[in-house]
Amino acid sequence: MKGFFSKFYLKSELSSGVVSLYMNRVILQIANGMLGLFLPVFLYLSFDQNINYVIYYFMVGHIIYFFTCPIGAKVMSKINLKRTLILSVPFLTLYYVSLYLFESDVLLFAIASIFFLTMYRMFYWVPYHTDFAEFTDKRNRGKQIGFLASIASLVSIAVPFAGGFILDRFDFQTLFVIVIILIIMSVIPFFLIRAVYEKYSFGYWETFKKLFHKKNRRNILAYGADGAENAVGVVLWPIFIWQILEGNYLTIGLISSIVVVVTIVIRLIMGKYTDKVKKKKLMRTGSILYAAGWIFKTFVTTGFQIFIASTYHNFATVVMRTPFDALMYEKAADSGHYVDEYTVMREMSINLGRVVMLCFMLAIIAFGGINLAFPVAALVSLFINVL
């Protein structure tokens, strides 16, 4: 299959490094797809349906990662990217073990889960994006991203429904056990990646000075906006649809799976189109469509409307994110020796944006319903165009 698509769609060979990285992403996407929509709901129920506590939980995690991201890069430069990626997997496994034990002592395992998740983020995201920028073909990066993302989606079509089915028939603990097994399996592709050495040349405090330097303002605004609107989608949207569907996990999973099917074809088309037109022009169009999707979601009140709004929003996401991600990896690759430094500052910008948005969420929810945050996400998403 890889050869067929390389010849007729990509018209270029996928490097073994890219294939290995995406094998890992596929396994993780299956695991996250089973739980992703339901994790905020799990936390919401564990915190006695106090949404402020859910927001605090995510906020603390992003704040800590913001300050520890450069430390992870320093470790990466000492032991190489491959070993750092391998090291990340045990921490992600312990994160889900903490969630499995969460209800036995909410405070203790909230702290433990945030710690393990931070360690995973430190050792995963910077080497992953650095490797991906180096392993992908610059001339066909859009097609490669669209193709790989579509393969990941194709494999995980039934995953949200499966997650909903498990929750409907069993419980969160059963789902956590399945996810933990998948996470452990996700380490296997990392052993197939060739070792890449990158020296992170910035000092700890120097990283912050570089991040907030005036020449990086466009990057911090664009990536911060990306993180900010993402926080609304990750934290509030799942709880919002769970409330509308009155806790029907099976329906939530079924709707999500159907939406994935529609998205796959769109992503393949957009990936190929991305390499033929100016990425920024396509990204501007996509961001406007994407912002409109958040506006539509503000007025959702039924399951059918959730399906329509999610399908449209996923379409807009593909139009926006494919050129945005391709441009991001292009900028990282063009940084040459500083590819890992660029990636660290991108990660920090994303998490800073998430923290700021989560603070706004607390204020917005105090004055009304969850959906009042959606127009704010719509406005913020337009700022990715300054990249």
C-alpha positions, 0 to 999 in steps of 0.5 A, spaced: 500 500 500 505 504 501 508 503 494 502 504 491 500 511 494 508 513 493 507 512 486 500 515 484 499 520 490 505 522 493 510 521 487 515 520 492 518 515 497 516 516 504 523 515 508 523 509 513 523 515 519 517 518 517 513 511 516 516 509 523 514 516 526 507 515 523 506 508 526 507 510 533 502 516 531 497 511 529 497 507 535 497 513 539 491 515 535 487 509 536 488 509 544 487 517 544 481 516 539 478 511 544 479 516 550 480 523 547 473 525 547 471 522 553 477 524 558 474 531 559 468 527 561 471 523 566 475 528 569 468 532 569 465 526 573 471 525 577 471 532 580 463 532 581 461 535 575 465 542 577 468 544 570 472 549 573 476 544 576 477 540 570 480 547 567 484 548 573 487 541 571 489 542 564 491 549 566 496 546 571 499 541 566 500 546 560 503 551 565 508 546 568 510 544 561 511 551 558 517 551 564 520 544 563 520 544 555 527 547 554 529 541 560 526 536 555 530 539 549 537 539 554 536 531 555 534 530 548 541 533 546 545 529 551 542 522 549 539 523 542 532 523 539 531 516 538 532 514 546 528 520 548 522 518 544 523 511 547 524 514 554 517 518 553 513 512 553 513 509 560 511 516 562 505 516 558 503 509 560 504 511 568 499 517 566 494 512 564 495 508 570 494 514 574 487 515 571 486 508 572 487 509 579 484 516 579 477 515 583 481 512 589 484 518 591 483 524 586 488 529 589 493 524 589 492 521 582 491 528 579 498 530 581 501 524 579 497 524 572 500 531 571 507 529 573 507 523 568 504 527 562 509 533 563 514 528 563 511 525 557 510 531 553 518 533 555 521 527 552 516 526 546 514 532 542 520 536 541 524 530 538 518 528 534 517 534 531 524 535 530 525 528 527 519 529 522 521 536 520 528 532 518 525 526 515 519 529 510 521 531 503 520 539 503 517 538 496 512 534 497 511 535 505 503 537 504 502 531 500 505 527 505 502 530 511 495 529 508 497 522 506 499 520 513 494 523 517 489 520 512 492 513 513 492 514 521 484 516 520 482 510 516 485 505 521 482 509 527 475 510 523 471 505 528 475 507 534 471 513 537 465 508 537 469 502 540 470 507 546 463 509 546 461 502 546 466 500 552 464 505 556 456 503 555 457 496 556 463 496 561 466 502 565 472 507 564 477 502 568 476 497 562 477 503 557 484 505 561 486 498 561 486 497 553 489 504 552 495 502 557 496 496 552 496 500 546 501 505 549 506 500 551 505 497 544 507 504 541 514 504 543 516 498 538 516 503 532 521 508 535 526 502 535 526 502 527 528 510 527 535 511 526 539 515 531 539 523 530 543 528 534 541 535 535 545 539 540 540 544 543 544 550 544 540 555 548 541 556 555 534 555 560 533 562 561 536 564 554 530 560 551 525 565 554 529 571 552 529 568 545 521 566 545 519 573 547 524 577 542 521 581 538 523 577 531 519 571 534 512 575 536 509 573 529 511 565 531 508 566 538 502 569 536 500 564 531 502 558 535 499 561 541 493 562 537 493 555 535 494 552 542 488 557 545 483 555 540 485 547 541 484 548 548 477 549 547 476 543 543 479 539 547 477 541 554 470 544 553 467 541 546 467 534 549 463 536 555 458 540 551 456 534 547 456 530 553 451 534 556 447 535 550 447 527 549 445 526 556 451 522 557 450 517 551 457 515 550 455 510 544 452 516 540 457 520 542 462 515 539 458 513 533 457 520 531 465 521 531 466 515 527 462 517 522 465 524 522 472 521 521 470 517 514 468 524 511 474 527 513 479 522 510 477 524 503 478 531 504 484 531 507 487 527 502 485 532 497 487 538 501 494 535 502 495 534 494 492 541 493 497 544 499 503 543 495 500 546 488 498 553 491 501 558 496 500 555 503 499 562 506 493 563 501 490 556 503 491 557 510 487 564 510 481 561 507 481 555 511 482 559 518 476 563 516 472 557 514 474 554 521 472 560 525 465 559 522 465 552 524 466 555 532 460 560 530 456 554 528 457 550 534 455 555 539 448 554 537 448 546 537 442 543 541 441 536 538 445 530 536 444 531 528 446 538 529 453 536 533 454 531 527 453 537 521 457 542 525 463 537 527 463 534 519 463 541 517 468 543 522 473 537 521 473 539 513 475 546 515 480 543 520 483 540 514 483 546 509 486 550 515 491 545 518 494 541 512 498 548 510 499 550 517 502 544 519 506 543 512 508 551 513 510 549 520 515 543 518 518 547 513 520 553 517 523 548 522 527 544 517 529 551 514 532 553 521 537 548 519 541 547 526 536 550 530 530 546 528 530 543 535 530 550 538 525 552 533 521 546 535 521 548 543 519 555 542 513 553 538 511 548 543 512 553 549 508 558 544 502 553 544 502 551 551 502 559 553 496 560 548 492 554 552 494 557 559 491 564 556 485 561 553 483 557 559 484 563 564 479 566 559 474 560 559 474 561 567 471 568 566 467 566 560 463 560 564 462 564 570 458 569 566 454 563 562 454 557 558 460 553 555 458 555 548 460 562 550 467 560 549 466 558 542 466 565 539 472 567 542 475 560 539 473 563 532 476 569 533 483 567 536 483 561 530 484 567 525 491 569 528 494 563 526 495 567 519 500 571 522 505 565 521 
